[in-house]
């Protein structure tokens, strides 16, 4: 596993339009990575994914492959 140095304050964090009430998964783009964090813990851990990793996840989410997690 590689370690990456990122400036968390320089990231432009976004949430889904449907997010509300502090129940937000935030995402931000760096030059080569996608950063993910929990909006309730902005100073907490940031998980970094490569663009191909995040693309594969989004593709699965769009196809409903994770819908059962909400049951």
NULOFI-999948 format. One record per atom (N, C-alpha, C): residue in three letters; x, y, z. Coordinates in steps of 0.001 Angstrom, whole numbers. Layout:
<node><residuo>ala</residuo><c1>X</c1><c2>Y</c2><c3>Z</c3></node>
...
END
This chain:
<node><residuo>unk</residuo><c1>842</c1><c2>-1173</c2><c3>0</c3></node>
<node><residuo>unk</residuo><c1>0</c1><c2>0</c2><c3>0</c3></node>
<node><residuo>unk</residuo><c1>889</c1><c2>1238</c2><c3>0</c3></node>
<node><residuo>unk</residuo><c1>552</c1><c2>2204</c2><c3>-821</c3></node>
<node><residuo>unk</residuo><c1>1313</c1><c2>3440</c2><c3>-910</c3></node>
<node><residuo>unk</residuo><c1>736</c1><c2>4487</c2><c3>28</c3></node>
<node><residuo>unk</residuo><c1>1600</c1><c2>5356</c2><c3>507</c3></node>
<node><residuo>unk</residuo><c1>1158</c1><c2>6496</c2><c3>1301</c3></node>
<node><residuo>unk</residuo><c1>1224</c1><c2>7737</c2><c3>434</c3></node>
<node><residuo>unk</residuo><c1>198</c1><c2>8553</c2><c3>516</c3></node>
<node><residuo>unk</residuo><c1>137</c1><c2>9767</c2><c3>-277</c3></node>
<node><residuo>unk</residuo><c1>25</c1><c2>10958</c2><c3>656</c3></node>
<node><residuo>unk</residuo><c1>711</c1><c2>12020</c2><c3>317</c3></node>
<node><residuo>unk</residuo><c1>590</c1><c2>13268</c2><c3>1051</c3></node>
<node><residuo>unk</residuo><c1>-391</c1><c2>14156</c2><c3>296</c3></node>
<node><residuo>unk</residuo><c1>-1458</c1><c2>14550</c2><c3>975</c3></node>
<node><residuo>unk</residuo><c1>-2410</c1><c2>15466</c2><c3>357</c3></node>
<node><residuo>unk</residuo><c1>-2714</c1><c2>16584</c2><c3>1338</c3></node>
<node><residuo>unk</residuo><c1>-3035</c1><c2>17746</c2><c3>807</c3></node>
<node><residuo>unk</residuo><c1>-3436</c1><c2>18888</c2><c3>1625</c3></node>
<node><residuo>unk</residuo><c1>-4954</c1><c2>18873</c2><c3>1704</c3></node>
<node><residuo>unk</residuo><c1>-5493</c1><c2>18366</c2><c3>2801</c3></node>
<node><residuo>unk</residuo><c1>-6949</c1><c2>18224</c2><c3>2945</c3></node>
<node><residuo>unk</residuo><c1>-7668</c1><c2>19560</c2><c3>2833</c3></node>
<node><residuo>unk</residuo><c1>-7004</c1><c2>20660</c2><c3>3188</c3></node>
<node><residuo>unk</residuo><c1>-7641</c1><c2>21974</c2><c3>3116</c3></node>
<node><residuo>unk</residuo><c1>-7718</c1><c2>22509</c2><c3>1690</c3></node>
<node><residuo>unk</residuo><c1>-6921</c1><c2>21951</c2><c3>802</c3></node>
<node><residuo>unk</residuo><c1>-6920</c1><c2>22404</c2><c3>-587</c3></node>
<node><residuo>unk</residuo><c1>-7936</c1><c2>21656</c2><c3>-1446</c3></node>
<node><residuo>unk</residuo><c1>-8542</c1><c2>20612</c2><c3>-890</c3></node>
<node><residuo>unk</residuo><c1>-9487</c1><c2>19808</c2><c3>-1657</c3></node>
<node><residuo>unk</residuo><c1>-10853</c1><c2>20483</c2><c3>-1726</c3></node>
<node><residuo>unk</residuo><c1>-11491</c1><c2>20379</c2><c3>-2875</c3></node>
<node><residuo>unk</residuo><c1>-12850</c1><c2>20907</c2><c3>-3074</c3></node>
<node><residuo>unk</residuo><c1>-13827</c1><c2>19756</c2><c3>-2848</c3></node>
<node><residuo>unk</residuo><c1>-14319</c1><c2>19635</c2><c3>-1616</c3></node>
<node><residuo>unk</residuo><c1>-15199</c1><c2>18526</c2><c3>-1241</c3></node>
<node><residuo>unk</residuo><c1>-16590</c1><c2>18736</c2><c3>-1797</c3></node>
<node><residuo>unk</residuo><c1>-17231</c1><c2>17633</c2><c3>-2238</c3></node>
<node><residuo>unk</residuo><c1>-18599</c1><c2>17659</c2><c3>-2766</c3></node>
<node><residuo>unk</residuo><c1>-19407</c1><c2>16549</c2><c3>-2124</c3></node>
<node><residuo>unk</residuo><c1>-20729</c1><c2>16746</c2><c3>-2142</c3></node>
<node><residuo>unk</residuo><c1>-21655</c1><c2>15715</c2><c3>-1663</c3></node>
<node><residuo>unk</residuo><c1>-22751</c1><c2>15553</c2><c3>-2702</c3></node>
<node><residuo>unk</residuo><c1>-23444</c1><c2>14437</c2><c3>-2632</c3></node>
<node><residuo>unk</residuo><c1>-24586</c1><c2>14214</c2><c3>-3521</c3></node>
<node><residuo>unk</residuo><c1>-25697</c1><c2>15201</c2><c3>-3169</c3></node>
<node><residuo>unk</residuo><c1>-26454</c1><c2>15611</c2><c3>-4167</c3></node>
<node><residuo>unk</residuo><c1>-27556</c1><c2>16550</c2><c3>-3955</c3></node>
<node><residuo>unk</residuo><c1>-28569</c1><c2>16007</c2><c3>-2956</c3></node>
<node><residuo>unk</residuo><c1>-28721</c1><c2>14719</c2><c3>-2888</c3></node>
<node><residuo>unk</residuo><c1>-29694</c1><c2>14098</c2><c3>-1990</c3></node>
<node><residuo>unk</residuo><c1>-29221</c1><c2>14066</c2><c3>-532</c3></node>
<node><residuo>unk</residuo><c1>-27954</c1><c2>14292</c2><c3>-295</c3></node>
<node><residuo>unk</residuo><c1>-27414</c1><c2>14264</c2><c3>1063</c3></node>
<node><residuo>unk</residuo><c1>-28005</c1><c2>15393</c2><c3>1893</c3></node>
<node><residuo>unk</residuo><c1>-28285</c1><c2>15094</c2><c3>3170</c3></node>
<node><residuo>unk</residuo><c1>-28805</c1><c2>16128</c2><c3>4066</c3></node>
<node><residuo>unk</residuo><c1>-28606</c1><c2>15716</c2><c3>5511</c3></node>
<node><residuo>unk</residuo><c1>-28751</c1><c2>16664</c2><c3>6400</c3></node>
<node><residuo>unk</residuo><c1>-28701</c1><c2>16368</c2><c3>7820</c3></node>
<node><residuo>unk</residuo><c1>-27377</c1><c2>15831</c2><c3>8319</c3></node>
<node><residuo>unk</residuo><c1>-26291</c1><c2>16146</c2><c3>7630</c3></node>
<node><residuo>unk</residuo><c1>-24987</c1><c2>15680</c2><c3>8070</c3></node>
<node><residuo>unk</residuo><c1>-24699</c1><c2>14228</c2><c3>7760</c3></node>
<node><residuo>unk</residuo><c1>-25568</c1><c2>13586</c2><c3>6998</c3></node>
<node><residuo>unk</residuo><c1>-25346</c1><c2>12191</c2><c3>6595</c3></node>
<node><residuo>unk</residuo><c1>-24715</c1><c2>12161</c2><c3>5215</c3></node>
<node><residuo>unk</residuo><c1>-23530</c1><c2>12715</c2><c3>5116</c3></node>
<node><residuo>unk</residuo><c1>-22943</c1><c2>12922</c2><c3>3800</c3></node>
<node><residuo>unk</residuo><c1>-21613</c1><c2>12198</c2><c3>3631</c3></node>
<node><residuo>unk</residuo><c1>-21504</c1><c2>11517</c2><c3>2530</c3></node>
<node><residuo>unk</residuo><c1>-20217</c1><c2>11023</c2><c3>2071</c3></node>
<node><residuo>unk</residuo><c1>-19675</c1><c2>12119</c2><c3>1166</c3></node>
<node><residuo>unk</residuo><c1>-18503</c1><c2>12614</c2><c3>1491</c3></node>
<node><residuo>unk</residuo><c1>-17898</c1><c2>13676</c2><c3>700</c3></node>
<node><residuo>unk</residuo><c1>-16810</c1><c2>13089</c2><c3>-189</c3></node>
<node><residuo>unk</residuo><c1>-16699</c1><c2>13641</c2><c3>-1389</c3></node>
<node><residuo>unk</residuo><c1>-15666</c1><c2>13219</c2><c3>-2325</c3></node>
<node><residuo>unk</residuo><c1>-14938</c1><c2>14447</c2><c3>-2856</c3></node>
<node><residuo>unk</residuo><c1>-13681</c1><c2>14255</c2><c3>-3197</c3></node>
<node><residuo>unk</residuo><c1>-12877</c1><c2>15322</c2><c3>-3779</c3></node>
<node><residuo>unk</residuo><c1>-11871</c1><c2>14687</c2><c3>-4733</c3></node>
<node><residuo>unk</residuo><c1>-11475</c1><c2>15458</c2><c3>-5714</c3></node>
<node><residuo>unk</residuo><c1>-10538</c1><c2>14978</c2><c3>-6730</c3></node>
<node><residuo>unk</residuo><c1>-9172</c1><c2>15625</c2><c3>-6515</c3></node>
<node><residuo>unk</residuo><c1>-8131</c1><c2>14803</c2><c3>-6557</c3></node>
<node><residuo>unk</residuo><c1>-6767</c1><c2>15315</c2><c3>-6605</c3></node>
<node><residuo>unk</residuo><c1>-6283</c1><c2>15090</c2><c3>-8032</c3></node>
<node><residuo>unk</residuo><c1>-5022</c1><c2>15342</c2><c3>-8286</c3></node>
<node><residuo>unk</residuo><c1>-4507</c1><c2>15130</c2><c3>-9639</c3></node>
<node><residuo>unk</residuo><c1>-4685</c1><c2>13691</c2><c3>-10103</c3></node>
<node><residuo>unk</residuo><c1>-4423</c1><c2>12732</c2><c3>-9208</c3></node>
<node><residuo>unk</residuo><c1>-4433</c1><c2>11327</c2><c3>-9607</c3></node>
<node><residuo>unk</residuo><c1>-5342</c1><c2>10435</c2><c3>-8778</c3></node>
<node><residuo>unk</residuo><c1>-5978</c1><c2>10992</c2><c3>-7762</c3></node>
<node><residuo>unk</residuo><c1>-6746</c1><c2>10178</c2><c3>-6827</c3></node>
<node><residuo>unk</residuo><c1>-8108</c1><c2>10792</c2><c3>-6536</c3></node>
<node><residuo>unk</residuo><c1>-9002</c1><c2>9964</c2><c3>-6011</c3></node>
<node><residuo>unk</residuo><c1>-10295</c1><c2>10413</c2><c3>-5512</c3></node>
<node><residuo>unk</residuo><c1>-10258</c1><c2>10218</c2><c3>-4001</c3></node>
<node><residuo>unk</residuo><c1>-10549</c1><c2>11287</c2><c3>-3262</c3></node>
<node><residuo>unk</residuo><c1>-10563</c1><c2>11244</c2><c3>-1802</c3></node>
<node><residuo>unk</residuo><c1>-12001</c1><c2>11111</c2><c3>-1322</c3></node>
<node><residuo>unk</residuo><c1>-12208</c1><c2>10312</c2><c3>-268</c3></node>
<node><residuo>unk</residuo><c1>-13542</c1><c2>10091</c2><c3>297</c3></node>
<node><residuo>unk</residuo><c1>-13448</c1><c2>10264</c2><c3>1811</c3></node>
<node><residuo>unk</residuo><c1>-14439</c1><c2>10969</c2><c3>2385</c3></node>
<node><residuo>unk</residuo><c1>-14481</c1><c2>11129</c2><c3>3838</c3></node>
<node><residuo>unk</residuo><c1>-15923</c1><c2>11251</c2><c3>4308</c3></node>
<node><residuo>unk</residuo><c1>-16111</c1><c2>11200</c2><c3>5616</c3></node>
<node><residuo>unk</residuo><c1>-17410</c1><c2>11353</c2><c3>6252</c3></node>
<node><residuo>unk</residuo><c1>-17561</c1><c2>12812</c2><c3>6668</c3></node>
<node><residuo>unk</residuo><c1>-18646</c1><c2>13467</c2><c3>6258</c3></node>
<node><residuo>unk</residuo><c1>-18828</c1><c2>14886</c2><c3>6561</c3></node>
<node><residuo>unk</residuo><c1>-18939</c1><c2>15164</c2><c3>8057</c3></node>
<node><residuo>unk</residuo><c1>-19356</c1><c2>14182</c2><c3>8833</c3></node>
<node><residuo>unk</residuo><c1>-19464</c1><c2>14375</c2><c3>10288</c3></node>
<node><residuo>unk</residuo><c1>-18104</c1><c2>14385</c2><c3>10969</c3></node>
<node><residuo>unk</residuo><c1>-17083</c1><c2>13932</c2><c3>10251</c3></node>
<node><residuo>unk</residuo><c1>-15728</c1><c2>13872</c2><c3>10805</c3></node>
<node><residuo>unk</residuo><c1>-14735</c1><c2>14465</c2><c3>9796</c3></node>
<node><residuo>unk</residuo><c1>-14840</c1><c2>15767</c2><c3>9522</c3></node>
<node><residuo>unk</residuo><c1>-14000</c1><c2>16366</c2><c3>8479</c3></node>
<node><residuo>unk</residuo><c1>-12501</c1><c2>16289</c2><c3>8761</c3></node>
<node><residuo>unk</residuo><c1>-12130</c1><c2>16147</c2><c3>10015</c3></node>
<node><residuo>unk</residuo><c1>-10713</c1><c2>16013</c2><c3>10347</c3></node>
<node><residuo>unk</residuo><c1>-10296</c1><c2>14558</c2><c3>10510</c3></node>
<node><residuo>unk</residuo><c1>-11233</c1><c2>13652</c2><c3>10243</c3></node>
<node><residuo>unk</residuo><c1>-10969</c1><c2>12225</c2><c3>10370</c3></node>
<node><residuo>unk</residuo><c1>-10250</c1><c2>11664</c2><c3>9156</c3></node>
<node><residuo>unk</residuo><c1>-10263</c1><c2>10358</c2><c3>9091</c3></node>
<node><residuo>unk</residuo><c1>-9554</c1><c2>9645</c2><c3>8032</c3></node>
<node><residuo>unk</residuo><c1>-10113</c1><c2>9973</c2><c3>6653</c3></node>
<node><residuo>unk</residuo><c1>-9219</c1><c2>10087</c2><c3>5710</c3></node>
<node><residuo>unk</residuo><c1>-9567</c1><c2>10233</c2><c3>4297</c3></node>
<node><residuo>unk</residuo><c1>-9117</c1><c2>8957</c2><c3>3605</c3></node>
<node><residuo>unk</residuo><c1>-10004</c1><c2>8367</c2><c3>2846</c3></node>
<node><residuo>unk</residuo><c1>-9669</c1><c2>7167</c2><c3>2082</c3></node>
<node><residuo>unk</residuo><c1>-9415</c1><c2>7598</c2><c3>646</c3></node>
<node><residuo>unk</residuo><c1>-8311</c1><c2>7137</c2><c3>89</c3></node>
<node><residuo>unk</residuo><c1>-7922</c1><c2>7512</c2><c3>-1269</c3></node>
<node><residuo>unk</residuo><c1>-8069</c1><c2>6327</c2><c3>-2211</c3></node>
<node><residuo>unk</residuo><c1>-8634</c1><c2>6611</c2><c3>-3380</c3></node>
<node><residuo>unk</residuo><c1>-8809</c1><c2>5600</c2><c3>-4419</c3></node>
<node><residuo>unk</residuo><c1>-8203</c1><c2>6111</c2><c3>-5714</c3></node>
<node><residuo>unk</residuo><c1>-7675</c1><c2>5189</c2><c3>-6512</c3></node>
<node><residuo>unk</residuo><c1>-7239</c1><c2>5570</c2><c3>-7850</c3></node>
<node><residuo>unk</residuo><c1>-8485</c1><c2>5829</c2><c3>-8692</c3></node>
<node><residuo>unk</residuo><c1>-8324</c1><c2>6529</c2><c3>-9770</c3></node>
<node><residuo>unk</residuo><c1>-9475</c1><c2>6792</c2><c3>-10640</c3></node>
<node><residuo>unk</residuo><c1>-10089</c1><c2>5501</c2><c3>-11181</c3></node>
<node><residuo>unk</residuo><c1>-9291</c1><c2>4506</c2><c3>-11618</c3></node>
<node><residuo>unk</residuo><c1>-9908</c1><c2>3247</c2><c3>-12066</c3></node>
<node><residuo>unk</residuo><c1>-10677</c1><c2>2527</c2><c3>-10955</c3></node>
<node><residuo>unk</residuo><c1>-10174</c1><c2>2569</c2><c3>-9726</c3></node>
<node><residuo>unk</residuo><c1>-10896</c1><c2>1948</c2><c3>-8606</c3></node>
<node><residuo>unk</residuo><c1>-12240</c1><c2>2633</c2><c3>-8377</c3></node>
<node><residuo>unk</residuo><c1>-12234</c1><c2>3957</c2><c3>-8353</c3></node>
<node><residuo>unk</residuo><c1>-13466</c1><c2>4700</c2><c3>-8096</c3></node>
<node><residuo>unk</residuo><c1>-14434</c1><c2>4561</c2><c3>-9268</c3></node>
<node><residuo>unk</residuo><c1>-13908</c1><c2>4523</c2><c3>-10475</c3></node>
<node><residuo>unk</residuo><c1>-14750</c1><c2>4323</c2><c3>-11654</c3></node>
<node><residuo>unk</residuo><c1>-15463</c1><c2>2973</c2><c3>-11588</c3></node>
<node><residuo>unk</residuo><c1>-14752</c1><c2>1927</c2><c3>-11169</c3></node>
<node><residuo>unk</residuo><c1>-15365</c1><c2>600</c2><c3>-11043</c3></node>
<node><residuo>unk</residuo><c1>-16460</c1><c2>613</c2><c3>-9982</c3></node>
<node><residuo>unk</residuo><c1>-16214</c1><c2>1302</c2><c3>-8859</c3></node>
<node><residuo>unk</residuo><c1>-17237</c1><c2>1400</c2><c3>-7814</c3></node>
<node><residuo>unk</residuo><c1>-18467</c1><c2>2143</c2><c3>-8325</c3></node>
<node><residuo>unk</residuo><c1>-18275</c1><c2>3294</c2><c3>-8966</c3></node>
<node><residuo>unk</residuo><c1>-19416</c1><c2>4057</c2><c3>-9481</c3></node>
<node><residuo>unk</residuo><c1>-20210</c1><c2>3261</c2><c3>-10504</c3></node>
<node><residuo>unk</residuo><c1>-19524</c1><c2>2519</c2><c3>-11344</c3></node>
<node><residuo>unk</residuo><c1>-20211</c1><c2>1693</c2><c3>-12331</c3></node>
<node><residuo>unk</residuo><c1>-21101</c1><c2>669</c2><c3>-11633</c3></node>
<node><residuo>unk</residuo><c1>-20565</c1><c2>12</c2><c3>-10604</c3></node>
<node><residuo>unk</residuo><c1>-21354</c1><c2>-958</c2><c3>-9851</c3></node>
<node><residuo>unk</residuo><c1>-22534</c1><c2>-310</c2><c3>-9148</c3></node>
<node><residuo>unk</residuo><c1>-22319</c1><c2>879</c2><c3>-8581</c3></node>
<node><residuo>unk</residuo><c1>-23407</c1><c2>1582</c2><c3>-7892</c3></node>
<node><residuo>unk</residuo><c1>-24515</c1><c2>1966</c2><c3>-8868</c3></node>
<node><residuo>unk</residuo><c1>-24133</c1><c2>2445</c2><c3>-10034</c3></node>
<node><residuo>unk</residuo><c1>-25134</c1><c2>2817</c2><c3>-11044</c3></node>
<node><residuo>unk</residuo><c1>-25943</c1><c2>1612</c2><c3>-11509</c3></node>
<node><residuo>unk</residuo><c1>-25330</c1><c2>447</c2><c3>-11494</c3></node>
<node><residuo>unk</residuo><c1>-26013</c1><c2>-777</c2><c3>-11920</c3></node>
<node><residuo>unk</residuo><c1>-26793</c1><c2>-1439</c2><c3>-10785</c3></node>
<node><residuo>unk</residuo><c1>-26778</c1><c2>-834</c2><c3>-9590</c3></node>
<node><residuo>unk</residuo><c1>-27541</c1><c2>-1369</c2><c3>-8469</c3></node>
<node><residuo>unk</residuo><c1>-26873</c1><c2>-2505</c2><c3>-7723</c3></node>
<node><residuo>unk</residuo><c1>-25586</c1><c2>-2717</c2><c3>-7950</c3></node>
<node><residuo>unk</residuo><c1>-24892</c1><c2>-3849</c2><c3>-7343</c3></node>
<node><residuo>unk</residuo><c1>-24766</c1><c2>-3759</c2><c3>-5823</c3></node>
<node><residuo>unk</residuo><c1>-25009</c1><c2>-2589</c2><c3>-5251</c3></node>
<node><residuo>unk</residuo><c1>-24882</c1><c2>-2411</c2><c3>-3805</c3></node>
<node><residuo>unk</residuo><c1>-26204</c1><c2>-2057</c2><c3>-3144</c3></node>
<node><residuo>unk</residuo><c1>-27278</c1><c2>-2091</c2><c3>-3903</c3></node>
<node><residuo>unk</residuo><c1>-28588</c1><c2>-1709</c2><c3>-3367</c3></node>
<node><residuo>unk</residuo><c1>-29001</c1><c2>-2557</c2><c3>-2171</c3></node>
<node><residuo>unk</residuo><c1>-28576</c1><c2>-3812</c2><c3>-2130</c3></node>
<node><residuo>unk</residuo><c1>-28954</c1><c2>-4691</c2><c3>-1017</c3></node>
<node><residuo>unk</residuo><c1>-28365</c1><c2>-4233</c2><c3>314</c3></node>
<node><residuo>unk</residuo><c1>-27358</c1><c2>-3383</c2><c3>296</c3></node>
<node><residuo>unk</residuo><c1>-26778</c1><c2>-2880</c2><c3>1538</c3></node>
<node><residuo>unk</residuo><c1>-27751</c1><c2>-1978</c2><c3>2293</c3></node>
<node><residuo>unk</residuo><c1>-28763</c1><c2>-1477</c2><c3>1611</c3></node>
<node><residuo>unk</residuo><c1>-29746</c1><c2>-584</c2><c3>2225</c3></node>
<node><residuo>unk</residuo><c1>-30965</c1><c2>-1313</c2><c3>2747</c3></node>
<node><residuo>unk</residuo><c1>-31034</c1><c2>-2626</c2><c3>2551</c3></node>
<node><residuo>unk</residuo><c1>-32177</c1><c2>-3418</c2><c3>3028</c3></node>
<node><residuo>unk</residuo><c1>-32123</c1><c2>-3626</c2><c3>4524</c3></node>
END
